[in-house]
């Protein structure tokens, strides 16, 4: 249990948005760093239970850490699975951040475990049901991805909270095109957002929060508004720009005198 949760040990950095985006799902969520996280988990248990069987405990702890990282990779937030070699954040986007189906499967298993003699079998079947659900989501996401992959330079999936529903974002140059739908109903275009190229954008990325967002998201967008003595630069995550513009977004004032 400790190993399954220990990648989130970086939660102590949640003092502001910049720190949160810099450290959340960073090196503690790296497959390369997983052996160290598993060793830390077993070491914590060893402090209170000196007779822990290391040869059995460590492989189980490593499996739990990898399961945590893999589960995070499936949803729409970025995960630094190859840190420190690569600073990129990766996301498959086939599950929402909070998945109601998985929660219901777990809840059902806990409810009926008291009614059956073989409790292990209950959770074994719950695990199979979850893997089946994830597989179905992955297949549907792959189909929808394929519908736009030949049309755009880059395609990003973002699963909705409603199962089988997806938002699919196609990037062509500096323009993000938004689609929503399912495998069964097809994709409906919902709009587009243009990311502006402007000298002020590079200056805005010196801001800690803007820099953290640009590092955290798979690809960032920028909007520039000219004021009398400055440029107002908005750095944003395109995946949330239509649904929730304020999510993973920050505004930076860049003085005109600093932009050449």
C-alpha positions in Angstrom: 0.0 0.0 0.0 2.8 2.4 0.8 4.6 1.6 -2.4 1.4 2.2 -4.4 1.1 5.7 -3.0 4.8 6.7 -2.6 5.2 8.3 -6.0 2.9 11.1 -4.7 5.4 11.9 -2.0 6.2 15.1 -3.9 2.9 16.5 -2.6 4.9 18.5 0.0 5.9 20.8 -2.9 2.3 22.0 -3.4 3.1 25.5 -2.0 2.2 27.3 -5.2 1.3 26.6 -8.8 4.8 26.9 -10.1 6.2 24.4 -7.6 3.2 22.1 -8.1 3.6 21.9 -11.9 7.4 21.6 -11.6 7.5 18.7 -9.2 4.1 17.0 -9.5 4.4 13.7 -11.5 8.0 14.5 -12.0 11.0 12.3 -11.1 9.0 10.4 -8.5 6.7 9.2 -11.3 9.6 8.1 -13.6 10.0 4.5 -14.6 13.7 5.0 -14.3 13.4 6.1 -10.7 10.8 3.4 -9.8 13.4 1.1 -8.2 14.5 3.8 -5.8 10.9 4.6 -4.9 10.2 0.9 -4.2 13.3 0.7 -2.1 12.2 3.7 -0.1 8.8 2.2 0.5 10.2 -1.1 1.8 12.8 0.8 3.9 10.0 2.8 5.6 8.2 -0.5 6.5 11.5 -1.9 7.7 11.9 0.9 10.2 8.8 -0.5 12.1 8.9 -4.1 11.1 12.5 -5.4 11.0 11.7 -8.9 10.0 10.2 -7.8 6.6 11.0 -10.4 3.9 13.0 -8.2 1.5 13.2 -10.7 -1.3 9.4 -10.9 -1.5 8.6 -7.3 -0.4 10.8 -5.5 -2.9 9.4 -7.0 -6.1 5.9 -6.4 -4.9 6.8 -2.8 -4.0 8.3 -2.3 -7.4 5.2 -3.7 -9.1 3.0 -1.3 -7.0 5.1 1.7 -7.9 5.0 0.8 -11.6 1.3 0.3 -11.4 0.8 3.8 -10.0 3.0 5.4 -12.7 1.2 3.5 -15.4 -2.2 4.5 -14.1 -1.2 8.1 -14.1 0.1 7.8 -17.7 -3.4 6.8 -18.8 -5.2 10.0 -17.9 -5.0 13.6 -19.3 -2.4 15.0 -17.0 1.3 14.9 -18.0 3.6 12.4 -16.3 7.4 12.5 -16.4 8.0 8.8 -17.1 11.6 9.2 -18.4 12.9 11.8 -15.9 15.7 12.8 -15.4 16.8 11.8 -18.9 13.8 13.5 -20.5 11.9 16.5 -19.1 8.9 15.8 -21.3 5.5 15.0 -19.8 3.5 12.2 -21.4 -0.2 11.4 -21.4 -2.3 8.8 -23.3 -5.5 10.6 -22.3 -7.7 7.5 -22.5 -9.1 7.9 -18.9 -10.4 11.0 -17.1 -8.5 12.2 -14.0 -11.3 10.8 -11.8 -12.9 7.8 -13.4 -16.3 6.9 -12.2 -16.3 3.4 -13.7 -13.2 2.3 -11.8 -14.5 3.9 -8.6 -17.8 2.0 -8.9 -16.0 -1.3 -9.6 -13.9 -0.8 -6.5 -16.9 0.2 -4.4 -18.9 -2.9 -5.6 -16.0 -5.2 -4.8 -15.8 -3.8 -1.2 -19.5 -4.1 -0.7 -19.9 -7.7 -1.8 -16.7 -9.0 -0.2 -18.5 -9.6 3.0 -21.1 -11.7 1.2 -18.7 -14.2 -0.3 -16.3 -16.7 1.2 -13.4 -16.2 -1.2 -12.6 -12.5 -0.9 -9.5 -12.8 -3.0 -11.6 -13.9 -6.0 -13.8 -10.8 -5.6 -10.9 -8.5 -6.0 -9.3 -10.6 -8.7 -12.5 -10.2 -10.8 -12.6 -6.5 -10.0 -9.0 -6.2 -11.3 -10.0 -8.1 -14.5 -13.1 -5.8 -14.9 -10.9 -2.7 -14.6 -8.3 -4.0 -17.1 -11.2 -4.8 -19.5 -12.6 -1.3 -19.1 -9.2 0.3 -19.7 -8.7 -1.9 -22.8 -12.0 -0.8 -24.2 -11.2 2.9 -23.6 -7.8 2.4 -25.2 -9.3 0.8 -28.3 -11.9 3.6 -28.7 -9.3 6.2 -28.2 -7.1 4.6 -30.8 -9.9 4.6 -33.3 -10.8 8.3 -32.7 -7.1 9.2 -32.8 -6.8 7.4 -36.2 -9.6 9.4 -37.7 -7.6 12.7 -37.3 -4.0 11.5 -37.4 -3.5 11.9 -41.1 -5.1 15.4 -41.1 -3.1 17.2 -38.4 0.5 17.6 -37.3 -0.3 16.4 -33.8 -3.4 14.7 -32.2 -4.1 14.7 -28.5 -6.8 12.7 -26.7 -8.6 13.8 -23.5 -11.2 11.4 -22.1 -14.4 12.8 -20.7 -15.9 11.9 -17.3 -18.6 10.1 -19.2 -17.3 6.7 -20.4 -16.7 6.4 -24.2 -16.8 10.2 -24.6 -13.6 11.9 -25.8 -12.3 15.3 -26.7 -9.8 15.0 -29.6 -7.5 18.0 -30.4 -5.8 18.3 -33.7 -2.9 20.7 -34.0 -2.1 22.2 -37.4 0.7 24.7 -37.2 -0.3 27.2 -34.5 -4.0 26.3 -34.6 -5.8 23.8 -32.3 -9.0 22.3 -33.7 -11.4 20.7 -31.1 -13.6 17.7 -31.7 -15.9 15.8 -29.3 -17.8 12.5 -29.6 -17.6 8.7 -29.5 -16.7 5.8 -31.7 -20.5 5.2 -32.1 -21.6 8.8 -32.9 -18.5 10.1 -34.6 -16.6 13.3 -33.9 -18.2 16.7 -34.0 -16.1 19.8 -34.4 -16.5 22.2 -31.5 -14.2 25.1 -32.4 -10.6 26.2 -32.7 -8.0 28.2 -30.8 -5.0 30.0 -32.3 -1.7 30.1 -30.5 0.1 33.3 -31.3 3.8 33.5 -32.2 5.2 36.8 -30.7 8.6 37.9 -29.3 6.8 38.6 -26.0 6.1 34.9 -25.5 9.7 34.0 -24.9 9.9 36.8 -22.3 6.7 35.5 -20.6 8.3 32.1 -20.2 10.8 33.6 -17.7 7.9 33.8 -15.3 8.1 30.7 -12.9 4.4 29.7 -13.4 4.4 30.2 -17.2 7.7 28.2 -17.4 6.2 25.4 -15.3 3.1 25.2 -17.4 5.1 25.1 -20.6 7.2 22.3 -19.1 4.3 20.4 -17.7 2.0 20.2 -20.7 2.7 18.1 -23.9 2.5 21.3 -25.9 1.5 24.8 -24.8 -0.3 27.7 -26.4 0.1 31.4 -26.1 -2.3 34.4 -26.5 -0.9 37.9 -26.7 -2.9 41.2 -26.1 -1.2 44.5 -26.7 -1.6 47.2 -24.0 -0.3 50.8 -23.9 3.0 49.9 -22.2 3.1 46.2 -22.1 1.9 42.9 -23.7 -0.4 40.6 -21.7 0.7 37.1 -22.5 -1.5 34.1 -21.6 0.3 30.7 -21.5 -2.2 27.9 -21.6 -2.7 24.2 -21.9 -4.7 23.7 -25.2 -6.4 20.6 -23.8 -8.5 22.7 -21.4 -8.7 26.0 -23.4 -12.3 25.5 -24.5 -13.7 23.6 -21.5 -12.1 25.5 -18.7 -9.9 28.3 -19.9 -8.5 29.1 -16.4 -7.2 25.6 -15.8 -3.5 25.3 -16.4 -3.3 28.9 -17.6 -1.5 32.0 -16.4 -1.2 35.6 -17.5 2.1 37.5 -17.6 2.7 41.2 -18.1 5.7 41.8 -20.4 6.9 45.4 -20.6 7.2 46.6 -24.2 10.6 48.0 -23.3 11.9 44.5 -22.7 10.7 43.2 -26.1 13.0 43.8 -29.1 
